[in-house]
Amino acid sequence: MAFKKQDKFSVLLNKISVNLKESSNFFTEYKLKNVSDLKIFSEKMKEYESKGDSFVHEIIKELNDAFITPIEREDILQLAMCMDDVLDGLEATAALFEMYSITQADDYMMQFVNAIEHSVVEIEKAVELMANKKLQQIREHAIKIKDYESQCDNILRQSIKNLFIVEKDPIRIIQYKEIYENLEDIADSCQTVANTLETIIMKNA
């Protein structure tokens, strides 16, 4: 059985996906010019992350109170939690930028962020389709998310290889490597969302 259009779980999952998309857009578009911008950047991402947490807590409360759910409880919770993991990763990366005083994202970071932003767009589209009971159409979005994750695997290999060639400061190597790996972890979290969506399709379509 699929979601009814105005099902409360559908509405909450949609709120999580919209908040995730807004946070991803902010993360991508915010222009860092100096160190003082980093604090604003990090604090705003923390706001998005806190808002996302409140939606997850609301879903948990509704699951505890609900006698019947439109799809299996664990699938609703898993989808909410893995979308939250994407946002947690973005917030943690913003915190690293501030902690290491990095005001200039390099080309590899931009490639990562571009792929992640596209993945988040696909996530939002898929959650919207689920709300409208169009489960079979979700699959194409799940496939695109996995393609973006595969791109990020390649970016990670290239970025670390390049880092060891061009960067002579060992501290900078550690900092940049951590950010690259964090960004790849976010792409992995997006793939977990895709896997969860495919599980929901398989059980309910």
C-alpha positions as CSV (number, residue, x, y, z in Angstrom):
1,M,0.0,0.0,0.0
2,A,1.4,3.4,-1.0
3,F,1.1,6.8,0.7
4,K,-2.2,8.7,0.5
5,K,-1.6,12.2,-0.8
6,Q,-2.0,14.0,2.5
7,D,-0.7,11.2,4.7
8,K,1.1,12.8,7.7
9,F,4.2,10.7,7.2
10,S,4.3,11.7,3.6
11,V,4.1,15.4,4.6
12,L,6.9,15.0,7.2
13,L,9.2,13.2,4.8
14,N,8.5,15.9,2.2
15,K,9.5,18.6,4.8
16,I,12.7,16.7,5.5
17,S,13.6,16.5,1.7
18,V,12.7,20.2,1.1
19,N,14.8,21.3,4.1
20,L,17.7,19.1,2.8
21,K,17.4,20.7,-0.7
22,E,17.4,24.2,0.8
23,S,20.4,23.5,2.9
24,S,22.2,21.9,-0.1
25,N,21.4,25.0,-2.2
26,F,22.7,27.3,0.6
27,F,25.9,25.2,1.0
28,T,26.5,25.3,-2.8
29,E,25.7,29.0,-3.4
30,Y,27.1,30.7,-0.3
31,K,30.1,32.9,-1.3
32,L,33.0,32.6,1.1
33,K,35.1,35.8,0.9
34,N,37.0,35.9,4.2
35,V,37.3,34.1,7.6
36,S,34.3,36.0,9.1
37,D,32.1,34.5,6.4
38,L,32.9,31.0,7.6
39,K,31.2,31.5,11.0
40,I,28.0,32.7,9.2
41,F,28.2,29.7,6.8
42,S,28.7,27.2,9.6
43,E,26.0,28.6,11.9
44,K,23.4,28.7,9.0
45,M,24.1,25.1,8.2
46,K,23.7,24.2,11.9
47,E,20.3,25.8,11.7
48,Y,19.3,23.7,8.8
49,E,20.6,20.6,10.6
50,S,18.7,21.4,13.8
51,K,15.5,21.9,11.7
52,G,16.0,18.6,10.1
53,D,16.5,16.9,13.5
54,S,13.1,18.4,14.7
55,F,11.3,16.8,11.7
56,V,13.0,13.4,12.4
57,H,11.9,13.6,16.0
58,E,8.4,14.4,14.8
59,I,8.3,11.4,12.6
60,I,9.5,9.1,15.5
61,K,6.7,10.5,17.7
62,E,4.1,9.9,15.0
63,L,5.4,6.4,14.4
64,N,5.1,5.7,18.1
65,D,1.5,7.0,18.2
66,A,0.3,5.5,14.9
67,F,-1.7,2.2,15.0
68,I,-1.4,1.7,11.3
69,T,1.2,3.1,8.9
70,P,0.9,3.4,5.1
71,I,4.2,1.5,4.6
72,E,6.3,-0.4,7.1
73,R,7.4,1.7,10.1
74,E,11.1,0.8,9.7
75,D,11.1,2.0,6.0
76,I,9.6,5.4,7.0
77,L,12.2,5.7,9.8
78,Q,15.1,4.6,7.6
79,L,14.2,7.0,4.8
80,A,13.9,9.9,7.4
81,M,17.2,8.9,9.0
82,C,19.3,8.5,5.9
83,M,18.1,11.9,4.5
84,D,19.1,13.3,7.9
85,D,22.5,11.8,7.5
86,V,23.0,13.7,4.2
87,L,22.3,17.0,6.0
88,D,24.5,16.0,9.0
89,G,27.3,15.5,6.5
90,L,26.8,18.9,4.9
91,E,26.8,20.6,8.3
92,A,29.9,18.7,9.5
93,T,31.7,19.8,6.3
94,A,30.8,23.4,6.8
95,A,32.1,23.1,10.4
96,L,35.4,21.8,9.0
97,F,35.7,24.8,6.6
98,E,35.4,27.0,9.6
99,M,37.7,25.0,11.9
100,Y,40.5,25.0,9.3
101,S,39.8,28.6,8.0
102,I,39.4,27.5,4.4
103,T,37.7,30.3,2.5
104,Q,38.5,28.9,-1.0
105,A,37.0,25.7,-2.2
106,D,39.2,24.0,-4.8
107,D,38.0,22.5,-8.1
108,Y,37.6,19.0,-6.6
109,M,35.4,20.3,-3.7
110,M,33.3,22.1,-6.3
111,Q,32.9,18.8,-8.3
112,F,31.8,17.0,-5.1
113,V,29.3,19.6,-4.1
114,N,27.8,19.8,-7.6
115,A,27.2,16.0,-7.7
116,I,25.8,16.1,-4.1
117,E,23.4,19.0,-5.0
118,H,22.2,17.1,-8.1
119,S,21.6,14.0,-5.9
120,V,19.6,16.0,-3.4
121,V,17.4,17.3,-6.2
122,E,16.7,13.7,-7.2
123,I,15.9,12.8,-3.6
124,E,13.4,15.6,-3.3
125,K,11.7,14.5,-6.6
126,A,11.6,10.9,-5.4
127,V,10.0,11.8,-2.1
128,E,7.4,13.9,-3.9
129,L,6.6,10.9,-6.2
130,M,6.2,8.7,-3.2
131,A,3.7,11.2,-1.7
132,N,1.7,11.0,-4.9
133,K,1.8,7.2,-5.0
134,K,3.9,7.1,-8.2
135,L,6.3,4.5,-6.8
136,Q,7.5,3.0,-10.1
137,Q,8.7,6.4,-11.3
138,I,11.0,6.7,-8.3
139,R,13.4,4.1,-9.7
140,E,14.9,6.5,-12.3
141,H,15.8,9.0,-9.6
142,A,17.4,6.3,-7.5
143,I,19.6,5.3,-10.4
144,K,20.7,8.9,-11.0
145,I,21.6,9.2,-7.3
146,K,23.8,6.1,-7.6
147,D,25.4,7.5,-10.7
148,Y,26.4,10.7,-8.9
149,E,27.8,8.6,-6.0
150,S,29.9,6.7,-8.5
151,Q,31.2,10.1,-9.9
152,C,32.2,11.1,-6.3
153,D,34.2,7.8,-5.9
154,N,36.2,8.9,-9.0
155,I,36.6,12.5,-7.7
156,L,37.9,11.2,-4.4
157,R,40.6,9.1,-6.0
158,Q,41.6,12.0,-8.3
159,S,41.5,14.6,-5.5
160,I,43.7,12.7,-3.1
161,K,46.2,11.7,-5.8
162,N,46.5,15.4,-6.9
163,L,46.7,16.5,-3.3
164,F,49.8,14.5,-2.6
165,I,51.4,15.7,-5.8
166,V,50.8,19.5,-5.5
167,E,50.6,20.2,-1.7
168,K,53.8,20.4,0.3
169,D,52.3,21.4,3.6
170,P,51.5,18.2,5.6
171,I,48.9,20.0,7.7
172,R,47.0,21.2,4.6
173,I,47.2,17.7,3.2
174,I,45.4,16.4,6.3
175,Q,42.8,19.1,6.2
176,Y,42.0,18.8,2.6
177,K,41.9,15.0,2.6
178,E,39.4,15.1,5.5
179,I,37.1,17.4,3.6
180,Y,37.3,15.3,0.4
181,E,36.5,12.2,2.4
182,N,33.6,13.9,4.2
183,L,32.2,15.0,0.9
184,E,32.4,11.4,-0.5
185,D,30.7,10.2,2.7
186,I,27.8,12.6,1.9
187,A,27.5,11.0,-1.5
188,D,27.5,7.6,0.2
189,S,24.6,8.8,2.4
190,C,22.7,9.9,-0.8
191,Q,23.2,6.4,-2.1
192,T,21.8,4.9,1.1
193,V,18.7,7.1,0.5
194,A,18.5,5.6,-3.1
195,N,18.8,2.1,-1.7
196,T,16.0,2.8,0.8
197,L,13.7,4.2,-1.9
198,E,14.3,1.0,-4.0
199,T,13.4,-1.2,-1.0
200,I,10.2,0.8,-0.5
201,I,9.4,0.3,-4.2
202,M,10.1,-3.4,-4.1
203,K,7.8,-3.9,-1.0
204,N,4.9,-1.7,-2.1
205,A,4.7,-1.2,-5.8
